Amino acid sequence: MTLAIQAFPDRGALMQHAADEIAAALNEGIRACGAACAALSGGSTPGPAYERLATMSLDWPRVTFALVDERCVPPTEPASNEGLLRRTLAPALAAGARFVPMYSGSPTADPVDAAYAGLSLDIAVMGMGADGHTASWFPGGDGLTAALDPESTRTVIGVRASQAAGAADRLTLTRAALDRADRVLLLITGTDKRQRLQAALTQKIEDAPPVAALFARPGRQPEVLWAP
């Protein structure tokens, strides 16, 4: 597979472009449907993009933010993706944007699956780890096969990966749920990750790191944004 990458001179330029693209997707959703939703990843990479997004002039009461995945820890813990989003998106949330948590105190996905199934994702923002994981799809993780099932009827599933930073127990959107998103942005930084992604896409899907499943979505490929 030929990988199309939008390259930026530095991470600041990458984050500004990502913020602009999220805003554009949300505005398009509002124009088309009267409301819009973005599913956002945690981790160290995308926070500056969210901070820039939150200062923009959008019709925030018509916007819903959801999570791509979550560590099963309280939002007060440093590892919580919810905590990260509430901090970085604080101006937008104060202006009326809605946030839908994923972790409710239990590692089972049942309490949140129905709530997330009702969301129509205008855009999902993804990252990638050095091991080729994205969302909480970790190589060798318990529940990975179910999470990557393109025919799954689940929107959120519980997984466990002993090597996952922050918490082994995770909740994550399924591949089937992300296949339904109108747009998917994949943000990566550094030469090593770019090479890792390129190598993953030369492998058969069943042998490749989990990030390759994003590129098996029918119709539309993820938009890859990269900076050194």
C-alpha positions as CSV (number, residue, x, y, z in Angstrom):
1,M,0.0,0.0,0.0
2,T,1.3,3.5,-0.9
3,L,1.1,5.7,2.2
4,A,0.2,9.3,1.7
5,I,1.6,11.5,4.4
6,Q,1.1,15.2,5.0
7,A,4.4,16.3,6.4
8,F,5.0,19.4,8.5
9,P,8.2,21.2,9.4
10,D,7.7,21.0,13.1
11,R,5.2,19.8,15.7
12,G,3.7,23.2,16.2
13,A,2.6,23.3,12.6
14,L,1.3,19.8,12.8
15,M,-0.8,20.6,15.9
16,Q,-2.2,23.8,14.3
17,H,-3.2,21.9,11.2
18,A,-4.8,19.1,13.2
19,A,-6.8,21.7,15.2
20,D,-7.9,23.4,12.0
21,E,-9.0,20.0,10.5
22,I,-11.0,19.0,13.6
23,A,-12.7,22.4,13.6
24,A,-13.5,22.0,9.9
25,A,-15.1,18.6,10.5
26,L,-17.1,19.8,13.4
27,N,-18.4,22.9,11.5
28,E,-19.3,20.6,8.6
29,G,-21.3,18.3,10.9
30,I,-23.1,21.3,12.4
31,R,-24.0,22.6,8.9
32,A,-25.2,19.2,7.7
33,C,-26.9,17.9,10.8
34,G,-27.2,20.6,13.4
35,A,-24.7,18.9,15.7
36,A,-21.2,17.3,15.5
37,C,-19.0,14.9,17.4
38,A,-15.3,14.3,17.6
39,A,-13.7,11.2,19.2
40,L,-10.3,12.2,20.6
41,S,-7.3,10.2,21.7
42,G,-5.2,10.8,24.8
43,G,-1.5,10.5,25.2
44,S,1.2,13.1,25.0
45,T,1.1,13.9,21.3
46,P,-2.3,15.6,20.6
47,G,-2.8,17.8,23.6
48,P,-1.5,21.0,22.0
49,A,-3.9,20.5,19.1
50,Y,-6.9,20.3,21.5
51,E,-5.7,23.4,23.4
52,R,-5.7,25.3,20.1
53,L,-9.0,23.9,19.0
54,A,-10.7,25.0,22.3
55,T,-9.8,28.6,21.7
56,M,-11.5,28.7,18.3
57,S,-14.9,30.3,17.7
58,L,-17.3,27.3,17.1
59,D,-20.9,26.8,18.0
60,W,-19.8,24.8,21.1
61,P,-23.2,23.9,22.5
62,R,-23.7,21.8,19.3
63,V,-20.5,19.9,19.7
64,T,-19.9,16.6,21.6
65,F,-16.5,15.3,22.5
66,A,-16.0,11.6,23.0
67,L,-12.9,9.4,23.7
68,V,-11.2,7.0,21.3
69,D,-10.0,5.0,24.3
70,E,-9.6,5.2,28.0
71,R,-7.5,3.8,30.8
72,C,-9.6,2.3,33.6
73,V,-8.6,4.9,36.2
74,P,-10.5,7.8,37.7
75,P,-10.3,11.1,35.8
76,T,-8.3,12.6,38.7
77,E,-5.4,10.3,37.9
78,P,-2.6,11.6,35.7
79,A,-3.1,8.6,33.3
80,S,-6.7,9.4,32.6
81,N,-7.5,10.5,29.0
82,E,-10.7,12.1,30.3
83,G,-8.7,14.2,32.6
84,L,-6.4,15.3,29.7
85,L,-9.4,16.2,27.5
86,R,-11.1,18.1,30.3
87,R,-8.0,20.2,30.9
88,T,-7.1,20.9,27.3
89,L,-10.6,21.5,26.1
90,A,-11.7,23.5,29.2
91,P,-12.6,26.7,27.2
92,A,-14.8,24.8,24.8
93,L,-16.5,22.8,27.6
94,A,-17.1,26.1,29.5
95,A,-18.7,27.5,26.4
96,G,-21.2,24.6,26.2
97,A,-19.5,21.7,24.5
98,R,-20.6,18.3,25.8
99,F,-18.2,15.5,26.9
100,V,-19.1,11.8,27.1
101,P,-16.9,9.9,29.5
102,M,-15.9,6.3,28.7
103,Y,-14.8,5.0,32.1
104,S,-17.5,4.8,34.8
105,G,-15.7,2.8,37.5
106,S,-15.9,-0.6,35.8
107,P,-13.5,-2.2,33.3
108,T,-16.5,-3.7,31.5
109,A,-17.7,-1.8,28.4
110,D,-21.4,-2.5,29.0
111,P,-22.3,0.7,30.8
112,V,-20.9,2.9,28.1
113,D,-21.4,0.9,24.9
114,A,-25.0,2.1,24.5
115,A,-24.2,5.7,25.0
116,Y,-21.3,5.6,22.5
117,A,-23.4,3.6,20.0
118,G,-25.7,6.7,19.7
119,L,-22.8,9.0,18.6
120,S,-22.2,9.8,15.0
121,L,-18.5,10.6,14.6
122,D,-17.6,13.4,12.2
123,I,-14.0,12.9,13.0
124,A,-11.7,10.6,15.1
125,V,-8.2,11.6,16.0
126,M,-5.8,8.8,16.5
127,G,-2.2,8.3,17.6
128,M,0.3,5.4,17.3
129,G,2.7,3.9,19.8
130,A,6.2,2.7,19.1
131,D,4.8,-0.9,19.1
132,G,2.3,-0.1,16.4
133,H,-0.8,0.1,18.7
134,T,-3.5,2.7,18.1
135,A,-6.5,3.4,20.3
136,S,-6.1,0.6,22.9
137,W,-5.5,-2.1,20.3
138,F,-2.2,-3.5,21.7
139,P,-0.3,-6.3,20.1
140,G,-1.1,-9.5,21.9
141,G,-3.6,-7.8,24.2
142,D,-6.6,-9.7,25.6
143,G,-9.6,-8.8,23.6
144,L,-7.7,-7.6,20.6
145,T,-9.3,-10.0,18.1
146,A,-12.8,-8.8,19.2
147,A,-11.7,-5.2,19.0
148,L,-10.5,-5.6,15.5
149,D,-13.5,-7.6,14.2
150,P,-14.9,-5.5,11.3
151,E,-18.3,-7.1,11.8
152,S,-18.5,-6.3,15.5
153,T,-21.8,-4.9,16.7
154,R,-20.0,-3.3,19.6
155,T,-18.9,0.4,19.7
156,V,-16.8,0.1,22.9
157,I,-15.1,-3.0,24.2
158,G,-13.0,-3.8,27.2
159,V,-9.4,-5.0,26.6
160,R,-6.4,-5.8,28.8
161,A,-2.7,-5.4,27.9
162,S,-0.1,-5.9,30.5
163,Q,2.4,-3.7,28.7
164,A,0.1,-0.7,28.3
165,A,1.4,2.4,30.1
166,G,-0.8,3.9,32.8
167,A,-3.2,1.0,33.2
168,A,-3.5,-2.5,31.8
169,D,-7.3,-2.5,31.8
170,R,-8.6,-0.3,29.0
171,L,-11.8,0.6,27.2
172,T,-11.6,1.3,23.5
173,L,-13.6,2.0,20.4
174,T,-13.8,-1.0,18.1
175,R,-12.5,-1.1,14.5
176,A,-16.1,-1.3,13.4
177,A,-17.0,1.9,15.2
178,L,-14.0,3.8,13.7
179,D,-14.9,2.4,10.2
180,R,-18.2,4.4,10.6
181,A,-16.4,7.7,11.3
182,D,-16.6,10.3,8.5
183,R,-12.9,11.1,8.9
184,V,-9.9,9.6,10.7
185,L,-6.8,11.6,11.4
186,L,-3.7,9.8,12.4
187,L,-1.1,12.0,14.1
188,I,2.5,10.7,14.3
189,T,5.8,12.4,15.2
190,G,9.4,11.3,14.8
191,T,11.2,9.3,12.1
192,D,11.0,6.0,14.0
193,K,7.2,6.1,14.1
194,R,6.9,7.1,10.5
195,Q,9.1,4.1,9.5
196,R,7.1,1.8,11.8
197,L,3.9,2.8,10.1
198,Q,5.3,2.4,6.7
199,A,6.6,-1.1,7.6
200,A,3.2,-2.1,9.1
201,L,1.4,-1.4,5.8
202,T,3.7,-3.7,3.9
203,Q,2.5,-6.7,5.9
204,K,-0.6,-8.8,5.6
205,I,-3.3,-7.4,7.8
206,E,-3.3,-10.6,10.0
207,D,0.4,-10.3,10.6
208,A,0.7,-6.5,10.9
209,P,0.6,-4.3,14.0
210,P,-2.9,-3.2,15.0
211,V,-2.5,0.3,13.5
212,A,-2.8,-1.3,10.0
213,A,-6.4,-2.1,10.7
214,L,-7.2,1.6,10.4
215,F,-6.1,1.4,6.7
216,A,-8.4,-1.6,6.0
217,R,-11.5,0.6,6.5
218,P,-13.7,0.5,3.4
219,G,-13.9,3.6,1.2
220,R,-11.9,6.2,3.1
221,Q,-8.3,5.9,4.3
222,P,-7.0,7.7,7.4
223,E,-5.3,11.1,6.9
224,V,-1.8,10.8,8.2
225,L,-0.2,13.9,9.6
226,W,3.5,13.8,10.5
227,A,6.2,16.0,11.9
228,P,9.8,15.2,12.9
